Amino acid sequence: MVRGMIPASRASVGRWDTEWAAERAAEALLYLGRNYPECLHDLRVLDEHETAAHEAAMRGDRESYLEALRCYMKAGRDAALRMRGGEAGVASLETTLQREEP
């Protein structure tokens, strides 16, 4: 590849709104911290979903980014519920991450 050239796969991505992405990620982390703080003591359960969100961001894929954050929250919730012994009373994931456009 010639120095300074952008690979075709990245050239078509368009501009990624880092502020929007940071706000969505912050919402996901706040959701977990507020509702399932236990999972924040074992962040390894979230690694796979954090990586998926990062990869979606690198592609500029909003839908995949939001889906990865939803999976991130679900994984954190599930880990916390296992730590609690399967306690019921699951906070709403859908109201945490809205599908809003900037």
C-alpha positions in Angstrom: 0.0 0.0 0.0 1.3 3.5 -0.8 1.9 5.7 2.2 -0.9 8.1 2.8 -3.4 6.0 0.9 -6.6 4.9 2.7 -7.6 1.3 2.1 -10.8 1.0 0.1 -12.5 -0.7 3.0 -12.0 2.3 5.2 -12.4 5.0 2.5 -16.1 4.2 2.1 -16.9 4.3 5.8 -17.6 8.0 6.1 -17.1 10.1 9.2 -17.7 8.5 12.6 -19.3 10.6 15.2 -17.1 10.0 18.2 -19.2 12.2 20.5 -22.3 10.2 19.7 -20.4 6.9 20.2 -18.9 8.0 23.5 -22.4 9.0 24.7 -23.8 5.6 23.8 -20.9 3.8 25.5 -21.2 6.0 28.6 -25.0 5.2 28.8 -24.2 1.4 28.6 -21.6 1.7 31.4 -23.9 3.8 33.5 -26.7 1.3 33.1 -24.4 -1.5 34.3 -23.0 0.6 37.2 -26.4 1.6 38.3 -28.3 -1.7 37.9 -25.6 -4.4 38.1 -22.5 -3.0 39.7 -21.2 -6.5 40.5 -20.3 -7.1 36.9 -17.8 -4.2 37.0 -15.6 -6.3 39.3 -15.1 -8.9 36.5 -14.8 -6.9 33.2 -13.5 -10.0 31.3 -17.1 -11.0 30.7 -17.5 -7.8 28.7 -14.3 -8.1 26.6 -15.9 -9.8 23.7 -18.6 -7.2 23.4 -16.3 -4.3 23.9 -14.2 -5.6 21.0 -17.3 -6.0 18.8 -18.2 -2.4 19.6 -14.7 -1.2 18.8 -14.7 -3.1 15.5 -18.1 -1.7 14.5 -16.8 1.8 15.3 -13.8 1.2 13.1 -16.2 0.2 10.3 -18.4 3.2 11.0 -21.4 0.8 11.5 -23.9 2.4 13.8 -26.3 -0.5 14.0 -23.6 -3.0 14.8 -22.1 -0.6 17.3 -25.5 -0.3 19.1 -26.0 -4.0 18.9 -22.6 -4.6 20.4 -23.4 -2.2 23.3 -26.7 -4.0 23.9 -24.8 -7.3 24.1 -22.3 -5.7 26.4 -25.1 -4.7 28.8 -26.8 -8.1 28.6 -23.5 -9.8 29.3 -22.9 -7.6 32.3 -26.4 -8.1 33.5 -26.2 -11.9 33.2 -22.8 -12.0 35.0 -24.3 -9.9 37.9 -27.4 -12.1 38.1 -25.2 -15.2 38.3 -23.3 -13.5 41.1 -26.6 -12.7 42.8 -27.8 -16.3 42.3 -30.2 -15.6 39.5 -32.1 -12.7 41.1 -35.1 -11.5 39.0 -35.9 -7.9 38.3 -34.1 -7.0 35.1 -33.7 -3.3 34.3 -34.7 -2.4 30.7 -32.0 -2.5 28.2 -34.0 -1.0 25.4 -34.7 2.3 27.2 -31.0 2.7 28.0 -29.8 2.8 24.4 -32.1 4.6 22.1 -31.8 4.3 18.3 -31.5 8.0 18.0 -29.5 9.7 15.3 -27.4 12.7 16.2 
